[in-house]
Amino acid sequence: MNASTVRSDDVPGAAPTGAPATVAFERSKDGDLVVLLSGAWRLGAPRPDPQALTRELAAGPLQRVVLDAQGVEAWDTALLAWLRAAIQACEARGIAVDRSRLPPGVSQLLRLAEIVVEPAQHDEAPPPTFLARVGARTTRIGHDVIGTLRFLGNLTLALGRFVTSRAQFRRSDLYRLIQDAGADAIPIITMISLVVGLILAFVGALQLRLFGADLYVADLVGIAMVREMGAMVVGIIMAGRTGAAYAAQLGTMKVTEEVDALATFGISPIDFLVVPRVVALFLMVPLLCLYSIVLGILGGAVVGVFMLGLSRQLYFDQTLRSLSLPDLYGGLFHGVVYGLLVGITGCLRGMRCGNDAAAVGAATTSAVVTGVVAIVVADGILAVVFNVLGI
């Protein structure tokens, strides 16, 4: 048998550190090449040149290469890297490799290094046909409609239990939600209502001044604020402020499985979470509408008094002459409807939220959009109804 040895202390510039890493080659009569590894194989220490094995493989025909690491005293990834390169060199020449003489840990790590996860082969499905897309969309819409009707039915039953004092909720939660939907919303309602009144009066004054009808700015602002704009301003603000907050709160509770925990303890999530929020908006939005109406009229008075030169007494007298109690009742009824719509849409989107963080953001956005659209649609329907009733 022929034997050749490459020692780490023969590598130029290397300093021997304890037992050096060595590799020796022995050829058997059966055409096997035995690779004898010994010493300490450590990163940062000199190691045999991998090309030594390549030269042995090219020296003559071989049946098999046997890797023998029984003489290795210590090893780390340096040994694994050398063995991996040796195995790849053998595989490139179609020579079988026997690893039975390697330590179990080395063999296992080599197998892990050689695992190649093949990408899953998926046949590209043909694009869905027009009818398939229509069917899928119709199915989703049907599920949404059924889920919405189920939610509205459960909410109606829960409100009935609330009226009869049988609903499961905490009064402290209701008081906190009333404060959040009422007093805490006053600053933004104040600013927007004043600005809307100023805008209505300013735009009306530019046109009415052409006809010498400056005084009727009071009629324009008063009727617009009482009948439509007061409730509309409050409804849209509450949809973006409170409705979105309800959707985010309930959606987060859905993701963290707090809603499921309530059901597990026998507490109705609709009673405990939804009813207090809907009731809070039902009570507070009409009051905020009344407040917005007053602020809008004051904003119009600023334009009428300081821009048109009208006296304060004349402006407010003209405003009162242009309004009636049915106008006020109609505006407050708008507020009641808008409050219910904002509470229902916000809670609906929150309770039907998905189970991840992205779904919470989607539910919040959907709550605002759905709330604003519902308010606009309801305003159109109520305008037609009031016109038919002569209000």
C-alpha atoms as one frame of an Amber mdcrd trajectory, in Angstrom:
protein
   0.000   0.000   0.000   1.077   3.551  -0.709   0.797   6.166   2.022   1.278
   9.899   1.822   0.960  12.343   4.673   0.354  16.080   4.668   1.060  17.652
   8.030  -0.104  21.032   9.196   3.344  21.949  10.404   4.532  21.664   6.774
   2.298  24.567   5.772   4.392  27.733   5.295   3.958  30.268   8.063   2.080
  27.851  10.343   3.029  27.452  13.961   2.427  24.059  15.493  -0.095  24.121
  18.325  -0.332  20.796  20.103  -1.291  17.838  17.937  -1.469  19.210  14.376
  -4.217  18.302  11.957  -2.962  15.687   9.513  -4.320  13.671   6.641  -2.852
  10.493   5.182  -3.891   8.400   2.192  -3.634   4.598   1.875  -4.593   2.610
  -1.221  -5.871  -0.934  -0.782  -5.659  -3.816  -3.272  -9.448  -3.559  -3.739
  -9.089  -0.138  -5.269 -10.185   1.755  -2.147  -8.579   4.970  -0.978  -8.565
   5.308   2.808  -8.332   8.908   4.016  -6.851   8.891   7.531  -7.551  12.051
   9.528  -5.888  12.748  12.872  -4.927  15.537  15.221  -6.914  18.591  16.299
  -9.043  20.234  13.594  -9.783  23.749  14.789 -10.719  26.999  13.096  -7.807
  29.404  13.055  -5.232  26.577  13.147  -3.346  25.332  10.051  -5.115  22.533
   8.197  -4.052  20.218   5.348  -4.545  21.442   1.820  -7.810  20.050   0.321
  -6.021  19.766  -3.014  -4.013  16.872  -1.603  -7.099  14.660  -1.883  -7.791
  15.963  -5.386  -4.314  14.902  -6.466  -4.807  11.445  -4.956  -8.118  11.039
  -6.766  -6.445  11.934 -10.044  -3.525   9.576  -9.454  -5.412   6.419 -10.518
  -8.780   4.675 -10.754 -10.643   4.180  -7.489 -13.667   2.152  -6.470 -14.412
   3.894  -3.212 -13.084   6.502  -0.798 -13.197   5.631   2.899 -13.165   8.567
   5.311 -11.547   7.539   8.590 -11.563  10.154  11.381 -10.909   7.814  14.304
  -7.605   9.538  14.960  -9.142  13.002  15.294  -8.626  14.305  18.837 -10.784
  17.485  18.642 -12.794  19.111  15.918 -15.126  21.923  14.993 -16.466  23.277
  11.716 -12.948  23.203  10.279 -13.205  19.404   9.993 -16.716  19.633   8.556
 -15.619  22.103   5.888 -12.671  19.890   4.832 -14.831  16.752   4.706 -17.549
  18.538   2.764 -15.026  19.656   0.158 -13.622  16.097  -0.017 -17.068  14.551
  -0.521 -17.918  17.041  -3.256 -14.642  16.240  -5.034 -15.485  12.506  -4.939
 -19.041  13.046  -6.127 -17.770  15.144  -9.028 -15.799  12.084 -10.228 -18.550
   9.581  -9.517 -16.616   7.876  -6.708 -18.573   6.371  -3.794 -17.773   7.626
  -0.290 -17.838   5.450   2.839 -18.538   7.468   5.994 -18.863   4.594   8.445
 -15.619   5.513  10.198 -16.605   9.105  10.944 -17.791  10.140  14.446 -21.600
  10.109  14.732 -21.763  13.860  15.325 -19.712  14.572  12.215 -21.868  12.263
  10.098 -25.065  13.866  11.326 -23.853  17.406  10.677 -22.698  16.450   7.210
 -26.127  15.006   6.439 -27.759  18.233   7.619 -25.405  20.282   5.460 -26.297
  18.195   2.425 -30.048  18.520   2.830 -31.427  20.511  -0.042 -35.000  21.614
   0.172 -36.369  21.335  -3.289 -38.915  23.994  -4.138 -42.388  22.624  -4.317
 -43.492  22.003  -7.828 -46.853  23.588  -8.390 -48.609  23.421 -11.628 -49.743
  26.886 -12.517 -53.489  26.907 -12.291 -55.246  28.598 -15.160 -56.679  32.012
 -14.337 -60.262  31.844 -13.099 -62.925  32.446 -15.658 -65.301  35.380 -15.536
 -68.089  33.220 -14.136 -65.741  31.830 -11.461 -64.772  35.349 -10.374 -68.404
  36.429 -10.277 -69.310  33.339  -8.256 -66.498  33.853  -5.748 -67.400  37.511
  -5.334 -71.067  36.666  -4.909 -70.211  34.067  -2.281 -68.137  36.583  -0.303
 -70.913  39.153  -0.489 -73.428  36.539   0.657 -71.269  35.624   3.646 -70.864
  39.318   4.537 -74.600  39.914   4.321 -75.410  36.862   6.444 -72.785  37.851
   9.029 -74.123  41.412   9.166 -77.722  40.248   9.593 -76.669  37.823  12.310
 -74.819  40.620  14.124 -77.805  42.975  13.842 -80.137  40.276  15.135 -77.922
  39.546  18.133 -77.537  43.274  18.802 -81.312  43.786  18.703 -81.810  41.013
  21.245 -79.011  42.437  23.404 -80.565  45.918  23.334 -83.832  44.348  24.430
 -82.012  42.787  27.369 -80.428  46.178  28.108 -83.833  47.868  28.259 -85.110
  45.183  30.622 -81.926  45.371  32.772 -80.856  41.832  31.884 -77.798  42.653
  29.759 -74.383  41.532  31.039 -72.140  44.595  31.170 -70.372  46.810  33.675
 -71.884  50.193  34.434 -68.419  51.651  34.897 -67.639  50.735  31.267 -70.808
  52.486  30.101 -69.969  55.657  32.064 -66.437  55.685  30.676 -67.685  55.211
  27.107 -70.248  58.013  27.569 -67.480  60.357  28.673 -65.282  59.314  25.762
 -68.076  59.781  23.215 -69.364  62.978  24.826 -67.160  65.290  26.850 -63.892
  64.143  25.298 -65.227  64.928  21.807 -66.209  68.515  22.589 -62.906  70.191
  21.565 -62.887  68.801  18.016 -66.641  69.369  17.647 -66.190  72.980  18.760
 -63.464  73.748  16.256 -65.101  72.065  13.255 -68.578  73.457  13.958 -67.294
  77.032  14.237 -65.353  76.667  11.005 -68.344  75.172   9.169 -70.557  78.060
  10.360 -67.976  80.593   9.227 -67.669  78.939   5.807 -71.419  78.738   5.249
 -71.877  82.379   6.198 -68.935  83.587   4.130 -69.971  81.706   0.973 -73.592
  82.797   1.404 -72.596  86.418   2.013 -70.631  86.585  -1.239 -73.745  85.639
  -3.202 -76.461  87.356  -1.178 -74.558  90.662  -1.162 -75.042  90.813  -4.924
 -78.802  91.131  -4.307 -78.607  93.309  -1.209 -79.904  90.421   0.912 -77.108
  90.311   3.503 -79.583  89.723   6.315 -80.616  86.363   4.908 -77.186  84.964
   5.734 -78.691  84.281   9.160 -81.457  82.203   7.542 -78.963  80.275   5.433
 -76.651  79.382   8.305 -79.428  78.644  10.780 -81.450  76.361   8.514 -78.363
  74.560   7.186 -76.905  73.926  10.624 -80.172  72.867  12.265 -81.506  70.635
   9.524 -78.367  69.063   8.082 -74.889  70.297   8.833 -74.908  70.071  12.623
 -75.766  66.370  12.612 -73.597  65.700   9.546 -70.531  67.312  11.088 -70.930
  65.386  14.331 -71.671  62.120  12.534 -68.591  62.257  10.316 -66.339  63.320
  13.200 -67.630  60.515  15.397 -67.205  57.984  12.572 -63.542  58.940  12.191
 -62.885  59.356  15.911 -65.078  57.009  17.923 -66.212  54.471  15.322 -62.610
  53.789  14.315 -61.600  53.493  17.971 -64.359  50.944  18.612 -63.277  48.865
  15.614 -59.635  48.944  16.740 -60.487  48.048  20.344 -62.773  45.150  19.493
 -60.483  43.967  16.696 -57.532  43.842  19.069 -59.611  41.943  21.602 -60.568
  39.521  18.837 -56.919  38.965  17.916 -55.870  38.445  21.558 -58.822  36.025
  22.028 -60.430  38.119  24.762 -63.754  37.891  22.923 -63.498  34.090  22.902
 -62.622  34.145  26.597 -65.824  36.056  27.388 -67.871  33.485  25.493 -66.051
  30.681  27.314 -67.059  32.180  30.674 -70.668  32.373  29.532 -70.696  36.155
  29.016 -72.212  37.422  25.775 -69.607  39.530  23.905 -72.455  41.526  22.347
 -73.853  42.396  25.779 -70.512  43.108  27.383 -68.696  44.927  24.545 -71.100
  46.150  21.887 -74.195  47.315  23.778 -72.392  49.886  26.006 -70.703  51.427
  22.964 -73.871  51.674  20.897 -75.830  53.088  23.848 -73.109  55.664  24.558
 -73.254  57.009  21.010 -77.059  56.847  20.971 -77.150  59.119  24.038 -74.293
  61.494  23.230 -74.514  62.198  19.511 -77.864  64.113  19.695 -76.451  66.298
  22.469 -73.308  66.909  20.438 -75.529  67.794  17.463 -77.329  70.429  19.528
 -73.960  71.794  20.653 -72.698  71.818  17.055 -75.795  73.708  15.884 -75.232
  76.446  18.450 -71.541  76.728  17.568 -72.288  76.830  13.830 -74.792  79.657
  14.313 -72.221  81.543  16.407 -69.665  81.074  13.620 -72.141  82.507  11.127
 -72.807  85.417  13.476 -69.110  86.303  13.434 -69.276  86.771   9.655 -72.649
  88.536   9.803 -71.576  91.004  12.486 -67.972  91.747  11.568 -68.058  91.298
   7.776 -71.588  92.360   6.842 -72.051  94.931   9.585 -75.261  93.402  10.985
 -76.127  93.951  14.617 -75.997  90.943  16.911 -79.616  91.379  17.950 -80.823
  91.571  14.363 -78.815  88.536  13.305 -80.124  86.274  16.085 -83.709  87.527
  15.703 -83.600  86.684  12.001 -82.178  83.264  12.807 -84.992  82.486  15.250
 -87.631  83.666  12.748 -86.271  81.308  10.098 -86.362  78.210  12.322 -89.113
  76.104  13.826 -89.317  73.287  16.339 -89.858  70.624  13.622 -86.554  71.750
  12.095 -84.828  71.212  15.430 -86.496  67.865  16.024 -85.513  66.721  12.555
 -81.880  67.695  13.121 -81.750  65.893  16.469 -83.390  62.832  14.901 -80.607
  62.872  12.311 -78.162  62.810  15.220 -79.870  59.795  16.808 -79.718  57.873
  13.533 -76.108  58.828  12.865 -75.074  57.829  16.376 -76.626  54.382  15.963
 -75.023  53.947  12.548 -71.551  54.910  13.784 -71.814  52.624  16.818 -73.142
  49.682  14.831 -70.635  49.942  11.966 -67.658  50.408  14.298 -68.605  47.452
  16.483 -69.560  45.312  13.480 -66.167  45.735  11.839 -64.381  45.135  15.122
 -66.302  41.960  15.959 -65.795  40.603  12.439 -62.068  41.375  12.420 -59.569
  38.726  11.356 -56.984  37.101  13.598 -53.842  39.106  12.821 -52.522  42.620
  13.313 -53.087  43.602   9.684 -56.757  42.703  10.047 -57.116  45.246  12.873
 -55.943  48.052  10.583 -58.250  46.857   7.816 -61.192  46.721  10.238 -60.474
  50.263  11.447 -60.342  51.631   7.914 -63.483  49.737   6.957 -65.319  51.094
  10.014 -64.622  54.707   9.004 -65.535  54.189   5.360 -68.668  52.200   6.164
 -69.757  54.715   8.796 -69.365  57.733   6.503 -71.142  55.983   3.618 -73.968
  54.904   5.924 -74.367  58.491   7.172 -74.539  59.923   3.660 -77.055  57.287
   2.521 -79.163  57.792   5.654 -79.097  61.559   5.122 -80.479  61.150   1.614
 -83.207  58.778   2.766 -84.220  61.045   5.655 -84.290  64.088   3.372 -86.798
  62.326   1.106 -88.870  61.107   4.058 -88.991  64.563   5.681 -89.933  66.139
   2.389 -92.822  63.696   1.980 -93.952  64.397   5.543 -93.692  68.150   4.944
 -91.098  68.699   7.682
